């Protein structure tokens, strides 16, 4: 940061020759450096105060500007670890479903088939859950936090055939309509599209959508931001792909409290969704 320093003296200025003498020059440099240091500390204190009192600041002020931010020490700009020897422990267990390769409706909720036509097991559908989640009671409880972090996970195959174009145009045509959401997921029709991206697993391309539903009214709510809206109530993390001319959709549901606690884990679960052909044993 370059600082502009203007010094106004109430005393009469020395003669020009004295001002340019070596002794005066060194005294002047020491004074400038002292004032610049004082000015920098004052600026940091004022910036920190503004950051606390203003909601427009999104980048935290480093407590000691002379020290490098810990984040920049550990991570590259793309988010990857600078030191690949550093590993963050995260254990997952895989949930697998074996489905036929037809184009008939199939549905599984929380890992159990509720409606499907099984004529074999030619396809494997899977996703991963953190081991720290306890699912014994059919609820997703984070054992470390002691709270529920997810409402439901649904996987379905829509009836009939589909092409990748239906997913390419989903954000324009409408996510609910394009993904032919099931009755239990009809809340998606009222949800706002917050974000979307594509990812690839091998040759298979997946379209991920972040959806959220705001309350219809919050005028009497403590969460009213004074702007005519409240924070979202429900969040849907969707992943979809077309495999063998059939549309497969993964839908994870949570509320705002669950999202606040486990959003990074929830995103990892959604990104682990996969559809693949079973390898026949010889």
C-alpha positions as CSV (number, residue, x, y, z in Angstrom):
1,X,0.0,0.0,0.0
2,X,1.5,3.4,-1.0
3,X,0.9,6.2,1.3
4,X,0.9,9.9,0.5
5,X,2.3,12.0,3.3
6,X,2.0,15.7,3.6
7,X,3.8,17.5,6.4
8,X,2.8,21.0,7.2
9,X,5.0,22.8,9.7
10,X,4.0,25.9,11.7
11,X,7.7,26.9,12.0
12,X,9.5,28.8,9.3
13,X,11.2,26.6,6.7
14,X,15.0,26.3,6.9
15,X,17.1,27.7,4.1
16,X,17.1,25.6,0.9
17,X,20.8,24.7,1.4
18,X,20.2,23.4,5.0
19,X,17.1,21.5,3.8
20,X,19.3,19.6,1.3
21,X,22.2,18.9,3.7
22,X,23.1,15.3,4.5
23,X,22.2,15.7,8.2
24,X,18.9,17.2,7.4
25,X,18.2,14.5,4.8
26,X,18.7,11.7,7.3
27,X,16.6,13.4,9.9
28,X,13.9,13.9,7.4
29,X,13.9,10.3,6.3
30,X,13.7,9.0,9.9
31,X,10.7,11.3,10.5
32,X,9.0,10.1,7.3
33,X,9.5,6.5,8.1
34,X,8.2,7.0,11.7
35,X,5.1,8.9,10.4
36,X,4.5,6.2,7.7
37,X,4.6,3.5,10.3
38,X,2.2,5.4,12.6
39,X,0.0,6.2,9.6
40,X,-0.1,2.4,8.7
41,X,-1.1,1.4,12.2
42,X,-3.8,4.0,12.4
43,X,-5.2,2.9,9.0
44,X,-5.3,-0.7,10.1
45,X,-7.1,0.2,13.4
46,X,-9.7,2.3,11.4
47,X,-10.1,-0.4,8.8
48,X,-10.7,-3.0,11.5
49,X,-13.3,-0.8,13.1
50,X,-15.1,-0.3,9.8
51,X,-15.1,-4.0,9.1
52,X,-16.8,-4.7,12.4
53,X,-19.4,-2.0,12.0
54,X,-20.2,-2.4,8.3
55,X,-21.9,-5.5,6.7
56,X,-20.4,-4.6,3.3
57,X,-17.0,-6.0,4.2
58,X,-16.7,-9.6,3.2
59,X,-12.9,-10.0,3.5
60,X,-11.7,-10.4,7.1
61,X,-9.0,-8.0,8.3
62,X,-5.9,-9.8,9.3
63,X,-5.2,-9.2,13.0
64,X,-1.5,-8.5,12.4
65,X,-0.8,-7.2,9.0
66,X,2.9,-8.0,9.3
67,X,2.1,-11.7,9.4
68,X,1.0,-13.7,6.4
69,X,-2.6,-14.9,6.5
70,X,-2.6,-18.6,7.5
71,X,-5.0,-19.4,4.5
72,X,-2.4,-18.2,2.0
73,X,0.3,-20.3,3.7
74,X,-1.7,-23.6,3.4
75,X,-3.7,-23.2,0.2
76,X,-3.1,-22.2,-3.4
77,X,-5.4,-19.7,-5.2
78,X,-7.4,-22.6,-6.7
79,X,-8.0,-24.0,-3.2
80,X,-5.6,-26.9,-3.4
81,X,-3.1,-27.6,-0.7
82,X,0.4,-26.2,-1.2
83,X,1.9,-29.0,0.7
84,X,0.4,-32.2,-0.7
85,X,1.8,-34.2,2.3
86,X,-0.8,-32.4,4.5
87,X,-3.9,-34.6,4.5
88,X,-7.3,-33.6,6.0
89,X,-8.9,-36.8,7.4
90,X,-12.3,-37.4,6.0
91,X,-13.8,-40.9,6.0
92,X,-16.8,-41.9,4.0
93,X,-18.9,-45.0,3.4
94,X,-20.5,-45.8,0.1
95,X,-24.3,-46.3,-0.4
96,X,-24.9,-48.5,-3.5
97,X,-28.1,-49.3,-5.4
98,X,-28.3,-52.0,-8.2
99,X,-30.9,-51.1,-10.8
100,X,-31.8,-52.5,-14.2
101,X,-31.0,-50.5,-17.3
102,X,-34.6,-49.9,-18.4
103,X,-36.3,-46.5,-18.9
104,X,-39.0,-47.2,-16.4
105,X,-39.6,-45.1,-13.2
106,X,-37.4,-46.1,-10.3
107,X,-37.1,-44.3,-6.9
108,X,-34.9,-44.9,-3.9
109,X,-35.1,-42.8,-0.7
110,X,-32.3,-42.8,1.9
111,X,-30.7,-45.8,0.2
112,X,-33.8,-48.0,0.0
113,X,-35.8,-48.7,-3.2
114,X,-39.4,-47.5,-2.8
115,X,-40.5,-47.9,-6.4
116,X,-38.6,-49.6,-9.2
117,X,-38.9,-52.3,-11.8
118,X,-36.0,-54.7,-11.4
119,X,-35.2,-56.9,-14.3
120,X,-31.6,-57.4,-13.3
121,X,-28.7,-55.5,-11.9
122,X,-26.9,-54.0,-14.8
123,X,-26.3,-50.5,-13.3
124,X,-24.8,-49.4,-10.0
125,X,-25.9,-46.1,-8.6
126,X,-23.9,-44.8,-5.6
127,X,-23.0,-41.9,-3.4
128,X,-20.9,-41.5,-0.2
129,X,-21.9,-40.4,3.3
130,X,-19.5,-39.2,6.0
131,X,-18.8,-41.9,8.5
132,X,-19.4,-39.4,11.3
133,X,-23.1,-39.4,10.3
134,X,-25.3,-41.8,12.2
135,X,-28.0,-43.1,10.0
136,X,-29.3,-45.9,12.1
137,X,-32.6,-44.2,12.8
138,X,-33.0,-43.1,9.2
139,X,-32.0,-39.7,10.2
140,X,-28.7,-38.1,9.3
141,X,-27.1,-37.2,12.7
142,X,-23.7,-35.7,12.9
143,X,-22.2,-37.6,15.9
144,X,-19.7,-34.8,16.6
145,X,-22.3,-32.0,16.6
146,X,-25.1,-34.1,18.0
147,X,-27.6,-32.6,15.5
148,X,-29.4,-33.6,12.3
149,X,-27.7,-32.3,9.2
150,X,-29.9,-33.7,6.4
151,X,-33.6,-34.3,5.9
152,X,-33.6,-36.8,3.0
153,X,-31.7,-38.1,0.0
154,X,-33.7,-39.3,-3.0
155,X,-32.5,-40.9,-6.2
156,X,-34.8,-41.5,-9.1
157,X,-34.9,-42.4,-12.8
158,X,-37.6,-40.6,-14.7
159,X,-39.9,-42.6,-16.9
160,X,-39.2,-42.6,-20.7
161,X,-36.1,-41.6,-22.6
162,X,-34.0,-38.5,-22.4
163,X,-31.1,-36.8,-24.1
164,X,-28.3,-34.6,-22.6
165,X,-30.0,-31.6,-24.2
166,X,-32.7,-31.6,-21.5
167,X,-30.0,-30.9,-18.9
168,X,-28.1,-28.3,-21.0
169,X,-31.3,-26.2,-21.2
170,X,-32.6,-26.9,-17.7
171,X,-31.6,-23.6,-16.2
172,X,-33.6,-21.8,-18.9
173,X,-36.6,-24.2,-19.2
174,X,-36.9,-24.7,-15.5
175,X,-35.1,-27.2,-13.2
176,X,-38.3,-28.9,-11.9
177,X,-39.8,-29.4,-15.3
178,X,-36.5,-30.5,-16.9
179,X,-35.7,-33.0,-14.2
180,X,-39.2,-34.3,-14.1
181,X,-39.1,-34.2,-10.3
182,X,-41.2,-36.7,-8.3
183,X,-44.1,-35.8,-6.1
184,X,-42.0,-35.8,-3.0
185,X,-39.7,-33.2,-4.6
186,X,-42.4,-30.8,-5.9
187,X,-41.0,-28.1,-3.7
188,X,-38.3,-27.7,-6.3
189,X,-40.8,-26.0,-8.6
190,X,-40.9,-23.1,-6.1
191,X,-37.2,-23.0,-5.5
192,X,-34.7,-20.4,-6.8
193,X,-31.7,-21.5,-8.8
194,X,-28.7,-20.3,-6.8
195,X,-25.9,-21.9,-8.7
196,X,-25.0,-24.7,-11.2
197,X,-22.0,-26.4,-12.6
198,X,-21.0,-29.5,-14.6
199,X,-18.5,-32.2,-13.5
200,X,-17.2,-35.3,-15.1
201,X,-16.5,-38.8,-13.9
202,X,-14.8,-40.6,-16.7
203,X,-16.9,-40.1,-19.8
204,X,-20.0,-39.4,-17.9
205,X,-21.1,-35.7,-17.5
206,X,-23.1,-34.6,-14.5
207,X,-25.1,-31.4,-14.0
208,X,-25.3,-30.1,-10.5
209,X,-27.8,-27.5,-9.4
210,X,-28.1,-25.6,-6.1
211,X,-31.7,-24.7,-5.3
212,X,-33.3,-22.9,-2.4
213,X,-36.8,-22.0,-1.2
214,X,-37.6,-18.7,0.6
215,X,-40.5,-18.4,3.0
216,X,-43.6,-16.9,1.4
217,X,-43.7,-14.1,4.0
218,X,-41.4,-13.0,6.8
219,X,-42.8,-9.6,7.8
220,X,-43.2,-10.7,11.4
221,X,-40.1,-12.9,11.5
222,X,-37.0,-12.1,13.5
223,X,-35.0,-13.0,10.4
224,X,-36.6,-10.3,8.3
225,X,-33.6,-8.4,6.8
226,X,-35.7,-5.3,6.3
227,X,-35.4,-5.8,2.5
228,X,-38.6,-7.6,1.9
229,X,-37.2,-11.1,2.1
230,X,-35.8,-13.6,4.6
231,X,-33.0,-16.2,4.4
232,X,-33.9,-19.4,2.6
233,X,-35.8,-22.0,4.5
234,X,-35.1,-25.2,2.4
235,X,-32.1,-26.1,0.3
236,X,-31.9,-28.7,-2.5
237,X,-28.6,-30.0,-3.8
238,X,-29.3,-31.8,-7.1
239,X,-27.1,-33.8,-9.4
240,X,-28.4,-35.2,-12.7
241,X,-27.1,-37.2,-15.7
242,X,-28.4,-39.0,-18.8
243,X,-27.1,-42.5,-18.9
244,X,-28.2,-44.9,-21.7
245,X,-30.9,-42.5,-22.8
246,X,-32.4,-42.4,-19.2
247,X,-32.4,-39.4,-16.8
248,X,-31.1,-40.1,-13.3
249,X,-31.4,-37.5,-10.6
250,X,-29.9,-37.2,-7.1
251,X,-31.7,-34.9,-4.7
252,X,-30.4,-34.0,-1.2
253,X,-32.7,-31.9,1.1
254,X,-31.9,-29.9,4.2
255,X,-33.1,-26.8,6.0
256,X,-31.1,-23.7,6.8
257,X,-30.0,-24.8,10.3
258,X,-28.7,-28.1,8.9
259,X,-27.0,-26.2,6.0
260,X,-25.3,-23.9,8.4
261,X,-23.7,-26.8,10.3
262,X,-22.8,-29.2,7.4
263,X,-22.8,-27.4,4.1
264,X,-19.3,-28.6,3.1
265,X,-20.2,-32.2,3.9
266,X,-23.5,-31.9,2.1
267,X,-21.8,-30.7,-1.1
268,X,-19.3,-33.5,-1.0
269,X,-22.2,-36.0,-0.7
270,X,-23.9,-34.5,-3.7
271,X,-20.6,-34.5,-5.7
272,X,-20.1,-38.2,-5.0
273,X,-23.2,-39.3,-6.9
274,X,-22.4,-41.7,-9.7
275,X,-24.1,-43.9,-12.3
276,X,-22.1,-46.7,-13.9
277,X,-22.5,-50.0,-15.7
278,X,-21.8,-53.1,-13.7
279,X,-18.7,-55.0,-14.8
280,X,-19.6,-58.6,-15.6
281,X,-17.4,-61.1,-13.9
282,X,-15.7,-63.6,-16.1
